[in-house]
Amino acid sequence: MGTDSAGGPAGPAHSDDSLFAGRLVCRQHRQGYRFSVDAVLLAHFITPKAGDTLLDMGSGCGIVSLLLAYRWSQLRLTALELQPGLAALCRHNVAANGYRDRIEVREGDFRRVGEVAAAGSFDRVVANPPFRPAAAGRLSVGGEQAVARHELAGGLAELVAAMAFVLRTRGRAALVYPASRAAVLLAALKSSGLEPKRLQVVYSYPGDQGRLVLVEAVKGGGEELAVLPPFNIYDRSGGDYSEAMRRCYAP
């Protein structure tokens, strides 16, 4: 059973998971939505400037905000989460890791983002959105997982429009999304005035088909897309993490 400095030991409904050799601790629901490698990849994809303001849209338990706060000491973050249980976990994790002065947690719906954030108020916005349309396949077990994985509380077009709303001109948006739906993502970004500028395909291992895409877009940017070298999570099928993936977890 894990412990933390702001709320005592994790009970049977939660787990305390550590990263960076225990320097970062993230409490999660054991049976609810749990973060995966896509959040880690997203947090390592962007390179913010000192003093940038960043909105983590749909923050869940706060893992992307925590990773960014750990990696970028001068980044000012706001975590926006719709589900009360996840927002509470996010607040706990912010406090447990000593980031109260750097991460503000707001509870709200990105479909009404103007109620919780002013237009043009952020330099950057990131999102690890639900990967599946509401009608695609079986819903995940449990309401928390279903909302996090399926577009039950707003679709991709609404999310991207909300990202465009909160960004200043020339601000940057970054997302991680299934490679199989990359065309949908790129079209949604361009429709909202967010021009894709950097794209990286993530593979499970060399020779596999692409699994995820990481995309960064600029509000009001010109048409020029840099396709980055491929990112392999594992060194081979059934193998260990690749060197690039190990660096993502290095203290």
C-alpha positions as CSV (number, residue, x, y, z in Angstrom):
1,M,0.0,0.0,0.0
2,G,1.5,3.4,-1.0
3,T,1.6,6.5,1.0
4,D,1.9,10.2,0.3
5,S,2.5,13.5,2.1
6,A,-0.9,15.1,1.7
7,G,-3.6,12.5,2.4
8,G,-2.2,9.4,4.2
9,P,-2.0,5.9,2.8
10,A,-4.0,4.8,-0.3
11,G,-7.0,2.8,0.7
12,P,-8.4,-0.3,-1.1
13,A,-10.1,1.8,-3.8
14,H,-6.9,3.5,-4.9
15,S,-3.3,2.9,-5.8
16,D,-0.3,5.1,-5.5
17,D,1.9,4.7,-8.6
18,S,5.4,6.3,-8.7
19,L,7.4,7.6,-11.6
20,F,10.9,8.9,-11.9
21,A,12.3,6.7,-9.2
22,G,9.6,7.7,-6.7
23,R,10.1,11.5,-7.2
24,L,6.5,11.7,-8.6
25,V,3.5,9.9,-7.1
26,C,0.1,9.6,-8.8
27,R,-2.9,8.2,-7.0
28,Q,-5.5,6.5,-9.2
29,H,-8.7,4.6,-8.8
30,R,-8.0,0.9,-8.9
31,Q,-11.2,0.2,-10.9
32,G,-11.8,3.5,-12.6
33,Y,-9.9,5.2,-15.5
34,R,-6.1,4.7,-15.2
35,F,-3.5,6.5,-17.2
36,S,-1.3,4.7,-19.7
37,V,1.7,5.3,-21.9
38,D,-0.1,7.8,-24.2
39,A,-0.2,10.4,-21.3
40,V,3.6,9.9,-20.8
41,L,4.2,10.3,-24.5
42,L,2.1,13.5,-24.7
43,A,3.9,15.1,-21.8
44,H,7.3,14.5,-23.4
45,F,6.2,15.6,-26.9
46,I,6.0,19.3,-26.2
47,T,8.8,21.8,-25.4
48,P,7.2,24.8,-23.7
49,K,9.0,28.1,-23.0
50,A,9.8,29.4,-19.6
51,G,6.7,31.2,-18.2
52,D,4.2,29.7,-20.6
53,T,0.7,29.2,-19.3
54,L,-0.7,25.8,-20.2
55,L,-4.2,24.2,-19.9
56,D,-4.5,20.5,-19.6
57,M,-8.0,19.9,-21.0
58,G,-9.6,16.7,-19.6
59,S,-6.9,16.2,-17.1
60,G,-8.2,13.0,-15.4
61,C,-6.2,12.3,-12.3
62,G,-3.7,15.0,-13.4
63,I,-0.9,12.8,-14.8
64,V,0.0,15.0,-17.8
65,S,0.0,18.1,-15.6
66,L,2.2,16.4,-13.0
67,L,4.6,15.2,-15.6
68,L,4.9,18.6,-17.2
69,A,5.3,20.3,-13.8
70,Y,8.1,17.8,-13.0
71,R,9.9,18.4,-16.3
72,W,9.4,22.1,-16.7
73,S,9.9,24.1,-13.5
74,Q,8.8,27.5,-14.9
75,L,5.6,26.3,-16.5
76,R,2.3,27.5,-15.1
77,L,-0.5,24.9,-15.4
78,T,-4.2,24.7,-15.1
79,A,-5.9,21.2,-15.1
80,L,-9.5,21.1,-16.3
81,E,-11.6,18.0,-15.5
82,L,-15.3,17.3,-15.9
83,Q,-15.8,14.3,-13.6
84,P,-15.8,15.2,-9.9
85,G,-14.1,12.0,-8.8
86,L,-11.2,12.5,-11.1
87,A,-11.0,16.2,-10.3
88,A,-10.7,15.3,-6.6
89,L,-7.9,12.8,-7.4
90,C,-6.2,15.6,-9.4
91,R,-6.3,18.0,-6.5
92,H,-4.9,15.3,-4.2
93,N,-2.1,14.5,-6.6
94,V,-1.2,18.2,-7.0
95,A,-1.0,18.6,-3.2
96,A,0.8,15.3,-2.6
97,N,3.6,16.3,-5.0
98,G,4.0,19.8,-3.7
99,Y,2.6,21.6,-6.8
100,R,-0.2,23.7,-5.3
101,D,1.6,26.9,-6.3
102,R,2.1,25.7,-9.9
103,I,-1.0,23.7,-10.9
104,E,-4.6,25.1,-10.5
105,V,-7.4,22.5,-10.8
106,R,-10.7,23.6,-12.2
107,E,-13.8,21.5,-12.5
108,G,-15.8,22.1,-15.7
109,D,-16.9,21.0,-19.1
110,F,-14.8,21.8,-22.2
111,R,-18.0,22.2,-24.2
112,R,-18.7,25.3,-22.0
113,V,-15.0,26.2,-21.7
114,G,-15.9,30.0,-21.6
115,E,-17.3,29.4,-18.1
116,V,-14.0,28.4,-16.7
117,A,-11.4,30.1,-19.0
118,A,-11.2,33.3,-20.9
119,A,-10.7,33.5,-24.7
120,G,-7.0,33.6,-25.6
121,S,-5.8,33.2,-22.0
122,F,-3.3,30.3,-22.6
123,D,0.0,29.9,-24.5
124,R,-0.5,26.2,-24.8
125,V,-3.2,23.6,-24.4
126,V,-2.8,19.8,-24.3
127,A,-5.3,17.0,-24.4
128,N,-5.4,13.2,-24.3
129,P,-9.0,12.9,-25.5
130,P,-11.3,9.9,-25.6
131,F,-10.1,7.7,-28.5
132,R,-13.5,6.2,-29.4
133,P,-16.7,7.7,-30.8
134,A,-19.7,7.2,-28.6
135,A,-21.2,4.5,-30.8
136,A,-18.0,2.6,-31.5
137,G,-17.8,-0.8,-29.9
138,R,-18.7,-1.8,-26.3
139,L,-18.6,0.9,-23.7
140,S,-15.9,0.6,-21.1
141,V,-17.0,-0.8,-17.8
142,G,-17.9,1.9,-15.3
143,G,-19.1,5.5,-16.0
144,E,-15.7,7.0,-15.3
145,Q,-13.9,4.8,-17.8
146,A,-16.7,5.2,-20.4
147,V,-16.5,9.0,-20.3
148,A,-12.7,9.0,-20.5
149,R,-12.5,6.5,-23.4
150,H,-15.6,7.3,-25.4
151,E,-16.9,10.6,-26.8
152,L,-19.9,10.7,-24.4
153,A,-19.2,14.1,-23.0
154,G,-18.3,15.9,-26.3
155,G,-16.7,14.9,-29.5
156,L,-13.3,15.7,-31.1
157,A,-14.6,18.7,-33.0
158,E,-16.0,20.2,-29.9
159,L,-12.7,19.6,-28.0
160,V,-10.6,21.1,-30.7
161,A,-12.9,24.2,-30.9
162,A,-12.5,24.6,-27.1
163,M,-8.7,24.4,-27.5
164,A,-8.8,27.1,-30.2
165,F,-10.9,29.3,-28.0
166,V,-8.6,29.3,-25.0
167,L,-5.4,29.7,-27.0
168,R,-3.8,33.1,-27.8
169,T,-2.9,33.8,-31.5
170,R,0.2,31.7,-32.3
171,G,-0.5,29.6,-29.2
172,R,0.1,25.8,-29.5
173,A,-2.2,22.8,-29.0
174,A,-0.9,19.2,-28.6
175,L,-2.8,16.0,-28.6
176,V,-2.3,12.2,-28.7
177,Y,-4.7,10.2,-30.8
178,P,-5.1,6.8,-32.5
179,A,-3.1,6.7,-35.8
180,S,-6.1,5.1,-37.4
181,R,-8.1,8.4,-36.8
182,A,-5.2,10.8,-37.7
183,A,-7.1,12.2,-40.7
184,V,-10.1,13.0,-38.6
185,L,-7.8,14.8,-36.1
186,L,-6.0,16.8,-38.7
187,A,-9.2,17.9,-40.3
188,A,-10.7,19.0,-37.0
189,L,-7.6,21.0,-36.2
190,K,-7.6,22.8,-39.5
191,S,-11.4,23.5,-39.3
192,S,-10.8,25.3,-36.0
193,G,-7.9,27.4,-37.2
194,L,-5.2,25.3,-35.6
195,E,-2.6,24.5,-38.3
196,P,-0.8,21.2,-37.7
197,K,3.0,21.9,-37.5
198,R,4.6,18.8,-35.9
199,L,3.5,15.1,-36.2
200,Q,5.1,12.0,-34.9
201,V,3.8,8.4,-35.4
202,V,4.1,6.1,-32.4
203,Y,4.7,2.4,-33.1
204,S,4.6,-0.5,-30.6
205,Y,7.8,-1.8,-32.1
206,P,9.8,-1.4,-35.4
207,G,7.9,-2.9,-38.3
208,D,4.5,-2.7,-36.6
209,Q,1.7,-0.5,-37.9
210,G,1.4,2.9,-36.4
211,R,-0.6,2.9,-33.1
212,L,-0.8,6.6,-32.1
213,V,0.0,10.0,-33.4
214,L,1.3,13.0,-31.5
215,V,0.3,16.3,-33.2
216,E,1.1,19.9,-32.3
217,A,-0.8,22.7,-34.0
218,V,-0.4,26.5,-34.0
219,K,-3.4,28.8,-33.8
220,G,-3.2,31.0,-37.0
221,G,-0.1,29.2,-38.2
222,G,0.9,28.7,-41.8
223,E,0.8,25.5,-43.8
224,E,4.0,23.7,-43.0
225,L,4.0,20.3,-41.3
226,A,7.2,18.6,-40.0
227,V,6.9,14.8,-39.8
228,L,9.2,13.7,-37.0
229,P,11.1,10.4,-36.9
230,P,9.1,7.4,-35.7
231,F,8.8,6.6,-32.0
232,N,9.0,3.0,-31.0
233,I,7.7,2.0,-27.5
234,Y,9.5,-1.4,-27.5
235,D,12.7,-2.4,-29.1
236,R,11.0,-5.5,-30.7
237,S,7.8,-7.5,-30.5
238,G,7.6,-8.8,-26.9
239,G,10.8,-7.0,-26.1
240,D,11.9,-4.4,-23.5
241,Y,11.2,-0.7,-23.7
242,S,13.1,1.1,-26.4
243,E,15.9,3.6,-25.4
244,A,13.6,6.5,-26.3
245,M,10.8,5.1,-24.1
246,R,13.2,4.5,-21.2
247,R,14.3,8.1,-21.4
248,C,10.7,9.2,-20.9
249,Y,10.7,7.5,-17.5
250,A,14.3,8.5,-16.5
251,P,14.5,10.8,-13.4
